[in-house]
């Protein structure tokens, strides 16, 4: 038999909630240093730094009562731009941190009433560039993200661009410091057109439109004279280069058979990193833009994503799979022999034996309309005591063969776990991703999840009346949909975490710069499609709940706000529906602090064990 919850709590729970997550690793411009945010080692994410050649171990450069992450390196590699947030409030404060010694200097407002997007230092060291849903002239939060240039010496802000609508526009400044790229959504919630403005705020103009409702993503080439593009078509993403000098556009990969989802051009590299995601598996390759030649980077059974070459010529990357938590490695992209070399290992107290973790198995089923759906199935060593679906958020995201501490904890406690990639997920082509928009949230993708439960039962992995569901954000919303729509035999327990309950309340109370995403996914605002918002809101169907319910919420959540929880609590009480409640005063959108995750995981394990227990014959 698998270990009981009590036995697991004393050992594996501590290790799983303390697994360090690597966040936004970034090589310095000179290739000599590697910096990243590391969460899990303490109560807050901290900044770590080490020589990129591995000649010295990592050291903590910045830690405190905020969660810190890397935003950018200064051009001279002597300073870092750091983003800090408090208790999940998502209101970023930007700091300048000397690489070697000295205190971090706050550059932006200490208590912003708005949300900053991105953050870049211009090469002269004079300006800070970022997006913010702020009209600085009125000191008022707005819906669109304007592009700001801020003087580091004086703090003076100047709006370089004032889009009518821009969904979390993240600006990028080129190497010479002359121009800034950003995107707009002026014409359609789903569209992203590429715009260019100079550093003085003049000649603000559109340079690429892939279509009113299509998206363009872009970044600068290392020379600062070309723009690396990823542009959406009806069937696929294509990779191109736009030339600043003469506005010439060339496409270097345009293949409907490929599912390219990310590209970047590292400094000191003549090749572009191309990330292709097919069937929820990421594969990397290196593209020579001059010749079109492309060479694959082996994943060695897991996922290997190259970051870029360090000063000595070796490449740095990140590697992970379900039994190997995310780690930074050194590799030779041309090599086919052996595994990539770990650049470092976490402290012994934060490591876990791969044999203690469950592998991810590819699991397939057919949905109600015959569409094949993929997910990752994790099995306990003994007969499952029940099955739990852990549904990813987004929904524009996908689950991979990667180490998920909650999934591993549930499996160690004897549950089979299915992590489904329902329609709307990335990694299965644009048609699959866009399918969720035809009906809006709460449509066909919830049928995919139901069909996954039925497939588990048909395969003998699960038993009727002994299936539960949980997830964060859209996974929380899917948990609400399941418990309000499905019979007890298919959903006996649900534990939504920070999930939407009333889509109108969610739209009205969420961050103003996120509302456009709801409009994109729902086909309009609540005023434009009121019936759809009501029909897809689980709050109106809580009287149908047949199973057990545990509601989990971060009280600082600015995305799916606590108003969702308060509204549904009132509805549950009106209908005399029993429920449990677990809140975290110091968490936002999701539960992230190790101590809080330990509380959550233990509570979930107990909740599902109790709710999915076998009934007496």
C-alpha positions in Angstrom: 0.0 0.0 0.0 1.0 3.6 -0.5 1.9 5.6 2.6 -0.9 7.2 4.6 -1.3 11.0 4.7 0.2 11.0 8.2 3.3 9.2 7.1 3.6 11.3 4.0 3.2 14.6 5.9 6.2 13.8 8.0 8.5 13.3 5.1 7.4 13.8 1.5 5.1 16.7 2.1 8.0 18.8 3.5 10.2 17.9 0.6 7.6 18.6 -2.0 6.5 22.0 -0.7 10.1 22.9 -0.4 11.1 22.0 -4.0 12.7 25.2 -5.4 11.1 26.6 -8.5 13.5 28.4 -10.9 11.9 31.6 -12.2 13.1 33.5 -15.3 16.8 32.6 -15.4 18.8 35.2 -17.4 22.4 35.4 -18.6 24.1 38.7 -18.2 24.9 40.6 -21.4 28.6 39.7 -21.1 27.8 36.0 -20.6 29.7 35.7 -17.4 26.8 35.7 -14.9 23.6 33.8 -14.5 20.8 35.2 -12.3 17.3 33.8 -11.5 14.5 34.0 -9.0 14.3 31.0 -6.7 11.1 30.2 -4.7 10.7 27.4 -2.2 13.9 27.9 -0.3 12.2 30.4 2.1 8.9 32.1 2.6 9.5 34.4 -0.4 11.1 34.2 -3.8 14.7 35.4 -3.7 17.3 36.4 -6.3 20.2 34.1 -6.8 23.4 34.7 -8.8 26.4 32.6 -9.9 29.2 32.6 -12.4 27.8 31.2 -15.7 30.9 28.9 -16.0 29.9 27.1 -12.8 33.2 28.1 -11.1 31.4 29.1 -7.9 28.1 28.0 -6.3 25.0 30.1 -6.3 24.6 32.8 -3.7 21.5 34.7 -2.5 21.8 38.3 -3.7 18.4 39.6 -2.5 15.8 38.3 -0.1 13.3 39.9 2.1 9.5 40.3 2.7 8.7 40.6 -1.0 8.7 38.0 -3.8 11.5 39.0 -6.1 12.1 38.1 -9.8 14.5 39.1 -12.6 13.2 41.7 -15.0 16.4 42.6 -16.9 20.2 43.0 -16.8 21.9 46.4 -17.3 23.9 46.5 -20.5 27.2 46.7 -18.5 26.3 43.5 -16.6 26.9 45.4 -13.4 23.3 45.8 -12.2 20.0 43.9 -12.3 16.5 45.2 -12.7 14.4 43.4 -10.1 10.6 43.1 -9.9 9.1 42.8 -6.4 5.5 42.0 -5.3 3.9 41.6 -1.8 1.7 38.6 -0.8 0.5 38.0 -4.4 -0.9 41.5 -4.9 0.7 41.6 -8.5 1.5 45.3 -8.1 5.1 45.2 -9.3 7.7 47.5 -7.8 10.9 47.8 -9.8 14.4 47.9 -8.1 17.9 48.5 -9.3 20.2 45.9 -7.7 24.1 46.1 -7.9 25.4 42.7 -9.0 28.1 42.3 -6.4 27.2 44.3 -3.3 24.9 47.1 -2.0 21.3 47.6 -1.4 18.5 47.5 -3.9 17.2 50.9 -4.9 13.4 51.4 -5.4 12.8 53.0 -8.8 9.0 53.0 -9.1 6.1 53.8 -6.6 6.3 52.0 -3.3 2.5 51.5 -3.2 1.3 51.6 -6.8 -2.4 51.7 -7.6 -1.7 50.2 -11.0 0.0 47.3 -12.6 3.4 47.4 -14.3 4.1 45.1 -17.3 7.7 44.2 -18.0 10.6 46.4 -17.3 13.7 47.1 -19.3 16.8 49.3 -18.8 18.0 51.2 -21.9 21.7 50.6 -22.7 22.8 54.1 -21.6 21.6 53.4 -18.1 19.5 56.6 -18.2 16.0 55.2 -18.7 13.7 52.6 -17.4 11.1 51.4 -19.9 7.9 49.6 -18.8 4.2 49.3 -19.6 1.6 50.3 -17.0 -2.2 50.7 -16.9 -1.7 54.2 -15.7 -2.5 57.7 -16.9 0.4 59.5 -15.0 -1.0 62.9 -15.9 -4.0 62.2 -13.7 -2.4 59.6 -11.5 -5.3 57.3 -12.4 -5.4 53.6 -13.2 -6.9 52.8 -16.6 -7.6 49.7 -18.7 -5.0 50.1 -21.4 -1.2 49.7 -20.8 0.7 52.8 -21.8 4.4 52.7 -22.5 6.5 54.8 -20.2 10.1 56.0 -20.2 11.3 56.9 -16.7 14.4 58.8 -15.8 16.4 56.8 -13.3 18.0 59.9 -11.8 14.9 62.0 -11.3 12.0 59.5 -11.5 10.3 61.7 -14.2 7.9 59.7 -16.3 7.1 60.3 -20.0 4.4 58.4 -21.9 6.0 57.2 -25.2 2.8 55.6 -26.4 -0.9 55.8 -25.3 -2.7 52.9 -26.8 -6.5 52.9 -26.8 -6.4 49.3 -25.7 -3.3 47.2 -24.9 -3.6 44.0 -22.9 -0.6 43.9 -20.6 1.8 45.4 -23.2 5.4 44.5 -22.4 7.8 46.9 -24.2 11.3 45.9 -25.5 14.1 48.4 -26.1 16.7 47.6 -28.8 20.5 47.4 -28.1 21.3 50.9 -29.4 18.6 52.3 -27.2 16.8 54.1 -30.1 13.5 52.3 -30.4 10.9 50.4 -28.3 8.6 47.6 -29.5 5.2 46.9 -28.0 1.8 45.5 -29.0 -1.8 46.9 -29.1 -5.3 45.4 -29.1 -7.0 48.5 -30.4 -9.2 46.8 -32.9 -10.1 43.4 -31.4 -9.7 41.7 -28.0 -7.9 38.7 -29.5 -5.6 40.7 -31.8 -2.1 42.0 -31.1 -0.6 44.3 -33.6 3.1 45.2 -33.4 4.0 48.8 -32.9 7.3 50.7 -32.8 8.1 54.1 -31.2 11.4 55.8 -30.8 12.9 56.6 -27.4 11.7 60.2 -27.5 8.1 59.1 -28.1 8.0 60.2 -31.8 7.0 58.3 -34.9 4.7 55.9 -33.0 3.5 53.5 -35.7 2.2 50.1 -36.5 4.8 47.9 -38.2 3.0 44.5 -38.5 -0.6 43.4 -38.5 -1.2 39.7 -38.9 -5.0 40.2 -38.8 -7.6 42.0 -36.7 -8.0 39.0 -34.4 -4.6 37.5 -34.7 -1.5 37.9 -32.5 2.0 39.0 -33.2 4.8 38.4 -30.7 8.2 40.1 -31.1 11.6 40.7 -29.6 14.8 42.4 -30.8 17.7 40.5 -32.4 21.0 41.0 -30.6 22.1 43.6 -33.1 19.1 45.8 -32.4 18.5 46.3 -36.1 16.2 43.4 -36.7 13.0 42.2 -35.0 12.4 38.5 -34.4 8.7 37.8 -35.1 6.2 35.1 -34.2 3.0 35.8 -36.2 -0.3 34.0 -36.1 -2.0 32.7 -39.2 -5.3 30.7 -39.6 -3.4 27.4 -39.0 0.0 28.0 -37.4 2.6 30.4 -36.2 5.3 31.6 -38.6 8.7 33.0 -37.7 10.1 36.1 -39.4 12.5 39.0 -39.3 11.6 42.6 -39.7 14.4 45.0 -40.6 14.5 48.4 -38.9 16.6 50.1 -41.7 14.2 49.5 -44.6 11.0 47.9 -43.0 11.8 44.7 -45.0 9.9 41.6 -43.8 11.1 38.1 -44.4 9.7 34.8 -43.2 12.2 32.2 -42.2 9.8 29.4 -41.1 6.3 29.2 -42.5 5.1 25.6 -42.1 1.5 24.7 -41.3 2.7 21.3 -40.1 4.7 22.8 -37.2 3.4 24.0 -33.9 5.9 26.7 -33.0 5.0 28.6 -29.8 8.1 30.5 -28.8 11.3 32.0 -30.3 14.2 34.0 -28.9 17.6 35.1 -30.1 20.2 34.9 -27.4 23.2 37.3 -27.2 26.5 35.9 -28.6 24.6 33.4 -30.7 24.3 33.3 -34.5 21.3 31.0 -34.1 17.7 31.6 -33.0 16.2 29.3 -30.4 12.9 27.8 -31.7 10.5 26.1 -29.3 7.9 23.8 -30.9 5.2 22.2 -28.7 3.5 19.2 -30.2 1.2 16.9 -28.2 2.1 18.8 -25.0 5.8 18.0 -25.5 8.3 20.9 -26.0 11.2 20.4 -28.4 13.9 22.9 -29.1 16.0 23.6 -32.2 18.6 26.1 -33.3 17.9 28.1 -36.5 20.5 29.8 -38.6 18.5 32.8 -40.0 21.0 33.3 -42.8 20.7 29.8 -44.3 17.5 28.5 -42.9 19.4 25.5 -41.5 17.9 24.1 -38.3 19.4 21.6 -35.9 17.4 19.9 -33.1 18.4 20.0 -29.4 17.9 16.6 -27.8 15.7 16.5 -24.7 17.2 13.3 -23.3 13.7 12.0 -22.4 12.6 15.1 -20.7 12.3 18.8 -21.8 15.5 20.7 -22.5 15.1 24.4 -23.3 18.3 26.3 -24.3 18.7 29.8 -22.8 21.9 30.9 -24.5 25.7 30.6 -24.6 27.8 31.8 -21.7 31.1 33.7 -22.3 33.1 30.5 -22.7 30.9 29.2 -25.5 29.0 26.4 -23.6 25.2 26.8 -23.6 23.0 27.1 -20.5 19.6 25.6 -20.5 16.9 24.3 -18.2 15.8 20.6 -18.0 12.8 18.9 -16.4 10.4 16.0 -16.4 7.9 14.6 -13.9 10.6 12.9 -11.8 13.3 15.6 -12.2 12.3 19.1 -10.9 13.3 22.1 -13.0 17.1 22.6 -13.0 19.7 24.7 -14.8 22.2 22.7 -16.9 25.2 23.2 -19.1 25.1 21.6 -22.5 26.6 21.3 -26.0 23.7 21.6 -28.4 25.5 19.5 -31.0 26.1 16.6 -28.6 24.0 13.5 -28.7 25.9 11.7 -26.0 25.0 11.7 -22.3 22.8 13.9 -20.3 23.2 17.7 -19.9 25.5 18.5 -17.0 23.8 20.0 -14.0 25.2 23.5 -13.4 24.4 23.2 -9.7 22.1 21.3 -7.3 19.8 22.8 -4.7 20.8 22.3 -1.0 20.5 18.7 0.2 17.4 19.7 2.3 15.6 20.8 -0.9 16.3 17.7 -3.0 14.2 14.7 -3.6 15.0 11.2 -4.9 13.6 10.7 -8.4 12.4 7.3 -7.4 10.1 8.8 -4.9 8.2 10.6 -7.6 5.6 9.2 -10.0 6.2 9.3 -13.8 3.8 10.9 -16.2 2.0 8.5 -18.6 0.4 9.7 -21.8 -3.4 9.1 -21.6 -5.8 9.7 -24.4 -9.6 9.6 -24.8 -12.3 10.8 -27.1 -14.6 13.7 -26.2 -18.3 14.0 -27.0 -17.7 15.0 -30.6 -14.9 12.5 -31.3 -12.0 14.9 -30.8 -9.0 13.2 -29.2 -7.9 14.7 -25.9 -4.6 14.1 -24.2 -3.7 14.3 -20.6 -1.0 13.0 -18.2 -1.9 10.1 -15.9 -0.1 9.5 -12.6 -0.6 6.2 -10.8 0.1 5.2 -7.3 1.9 1.9 -6.7 -1.1 0.2 -5.1 -4.8 0.1 -6.0 -6.0 3.7 -6.1 -8.1 4.9 -3.2 -9.8 7.2 -5.6 -9.0 9.4 -8.6 -8.4 13.2 -8.7 -8.3 15.5 -11.8 -5.9 18.4 -11.4 -6.9 20.9 -14.1 -4.4 23.4 -15.3 -5.2 27.2 -15.4 -5.1 29.6 -18.3 -6.9 28.2 -20.2 -4.3 29.3 -22.7 -1.7 27.0 -21.3 -0.9 23.3 -21.3 0.4 20.7 -18.8 3.7 19.0 -19.6 5.6 16.0 -18.4 6.9 18.1 -15.5 7.2 17.8 -11.7 4.0 19.1 -10.0 4.3 18.9 -6.2 0.6 18.7 -5.6 0.1 15.9 -8.1 3.1 14.0 -6.5 1.6 14.5 -3.1 -1.8 13.2 -4.1 -0.2 10.2 -5.8 1.9 9.4 -2.7 -1.3 9.5 -0.7 -2.7 6.7 -3.0 -4.7 8.7 -5.5 -4.6 8.3 -9.3 -4.3 11.7 -10.9 -5.3 12.9 -14.4 -3.9 16.2 -15.6 -6.0 16.9 -18.8 -5.1 19.2 -21.7 -8.7 20.2 -22.6 -9.6 22.3 -25.7 -8.3 25.8 -25.3 -4.9 24.4 -24.2 -1.8 25.3 -26.2 0.5 22.7 -27.6 -2.0 21.0 -29.9 -2.2 23.5 -32.7 -4.1 26.7 -33.2 -7.4 25.1 -34.1 -7.4 23.2 -30.8 -6.4 26.3 -28.8 -9.1 28.5 -30.5 -11.9 26.0 -30.2 -12.7 27.3 -26.7 -13.6 30.7 -28.1 -16.4 29.3 -30.3 -18.7 28.8 -27.3 -16.8 30.7 -24.6 -15.6 29.6 -21.2 -17.6 26.7 -19.8 -18.4 25.1 -23.2 -16.9 22.2 -25.1 -13.7 22.1 -22.9 -15.8 21.1 -19.9 -17.2 18.2 -22.0 -13.5 17.2 -22.6 -13.0 17.0 -18.9 -16.1 15.0 -18.3 -15.1 12.6 -21.0 -11.8 12.2 -19.3 -13.5 11.1 -16.1 -15.6 8.6 -18.0 -12.4 7.3 -19.8 -10.7 6.8 -16.4 -13.7 4.8 -15.2 -13.8 2.8 -18.5 -10.1 2.0 -18.1 -10.5 0.8 -14.6 -8.3 3.5 -13.2 -11.3 5.2 -11.4 -14.6 4.0 -9.9 -18.0 5.7 -10.1 -18.5 7.9 -7.1 -14.8 8.1 -6.2 -13.6 10.9 -8.5 -12.6 14.4 -7.4 -11.4 17.5 -9.1 -9.2 20.5 -8.2 -7.2 23.2 -9.9 -6.2 26.8 -9.7 -7.7 29.8 -11.6 -9.3 28.3 -14.7 -8.7 24.9 -13.1 -10.7 26.3 -10.2 -13.5 27.4 -12.5 -13.5 24.0 -14.2 -13.8 22.4 -10.7 -16.9 24.6 -10.1 -18.3 23.6 -13.5 -17.8 19.9 -12.6 -19.4 20.0 -9.2 -22.4 22.0 -10.4 -23.0 20.0 -13.6 -21.9 16.4 -13.1 -23.7 13.6 -11.2 -22.1 12.2 -8.1 -20.8 9.2 -9.9 -18.6 11.4 -12.0 -17.7 14.1 -9.5 -18.0 13.3 -5.8 -15.8 16.1 -4.6 -14.4 19.4 -5.8 -11.8 21.8 -4.4 -11.7 24.9 -6.6 -8.7 27.1 -5.8 -9.1 30.8 -6.8 -11.7 29.9 -9.4 -14.3 32.1 -11.0 -17.9 31.6 -9.7 -19.8 34.5 -11.3 -18.3 35.6 -14.6 -19.9 39.0 -14.3 -18.6 39.6 -10.8 -15.2 38.3 -12.0 -15.2 40.8 -15.0 -16.2 43.7 -12.8 -13.8 43.1 -10.0 -10.7 41.8 -11.7 -7.7 43.9 -12.6 -8.9 46.4 -15.3 -6.1 45.4 -17.6 -7.3 41.8 -17.6 -10.9 42.4 -18.7 -10.0 42.4 -22.4 -8.9 38.7 -22.0 -12.4 37.8 -20.7 -13.9 39.6 -23.7 -11.6 37.7 -26.1 -12.6 34.3 -24.6 -16.3 35.0 -24.1 -16.9 36.8 -27.3 -17.6 40.2 -25.7 -18.3 41.9 -22.4 -21.2 41.1 -20.0 -23.1 44.0 -21.6 -22.6 42.5 -25.1 -23.3 38.8 -24.4 -25.2 38.8 -21.0 -26.8 35.4 -21.5 -23.5 33.7 -22.1 -21.9 35.2 -19.0 -24.9 34.0 -16.9 -25.2 30.5 -18.4 -21.5 29.9 -17.9 -21.4 31.1 -14.3 -21.4 28.2 -11.8 -22.9 30.4 -9.1 -26.4 30.1 -10.7 -26.3 26.3 -10.4 -25.0 25.5 -6.9 -28.4 24.0 -6.0 -27.4 21.0 -8.3 -24.3 20.2 -6.2 -24.3 16.5 -5.2 -20.8 16.1 -3.9 -18.4 17.5 -1.3 -17.1 21.0 -1.7 -13.9 22.7 -0.4 -13.5 26.4 -1.5 -9.9 27.8 -1.5 -9.1 31.4 -2.0 -6.1 33.8 -1.6 -7.5 36.9 0.0 -5.1 39.2 -1.9 -6.0 37.9 -5.3 -6.4 40.8 -7.8 -7.1 38.4 -10.7 -10.0 36.2 -9.5 -10.9 38.4 -6.6 -12.3 37.2 -3.2 -15.6 38.8 -4.4 -16.1 35.5 -6.4 -15.8 33.6 -3.1 -18.1 36.0 -1.2 -20.8 35.8 -3.9 -20.8 32.0 -4.1 -20.8 31.7 -0.3 -24.1 33.7 -0.2 -25.5 31.4 -2.9 -24.5 28.2 -1.2 -26.1 29.4 2.1 -29.3 30.4 0.3 -29.6 26.8 -1.1 -28.4 25.2 2.2 -25.4 23.5 0.4 -22.7 22.3 2.7 -19.2 23.4 2.0 -15.8 23.9 3.6 -13.7 27.0 3.3 -9.9 27.5 3.3 -8.5 31.0 2.9 -5.0 32.5 3.0 -4.6 36.1 4.1 -1.1 36.5 2.6 -1.7 34.9 -0.8 -3.0 36.2 -4.2 -3.8 34.2 -7.3 -2.7 30.8 -6.3 -1.1 29.4 -3.1 2.6 29.7 -3.4 4.4 30.1 0.0 5.8 26.7 1.2 4.2 26.9 4.6 0.8 27.7 3.0 1.2 25.0 0.4 1.8 22.5 3.1 -1.5 23.5 4.7 -3.3 23.3 1.4 -1.8 20.0 0.3 -2.6 18.3 3.6 -6.1 19.7 3.6 -6.7 18.5 0.0 -5.4 15.1 0.8 -7.7 14.8 3.8 -10.6 16.2 1.9 -10.4 13.8 -1.0 -9.6 10.8 1.3 -12.8 11.5 3.3 -15.0 12.4 0.3 -13.9 9.6 -2.0 -13.8 6.8 0.6 -15.4 3.6 -0.4 -19.0 3.3 0.7 -20.1 0.3 2.8 -21.6 -2.5 0.7 
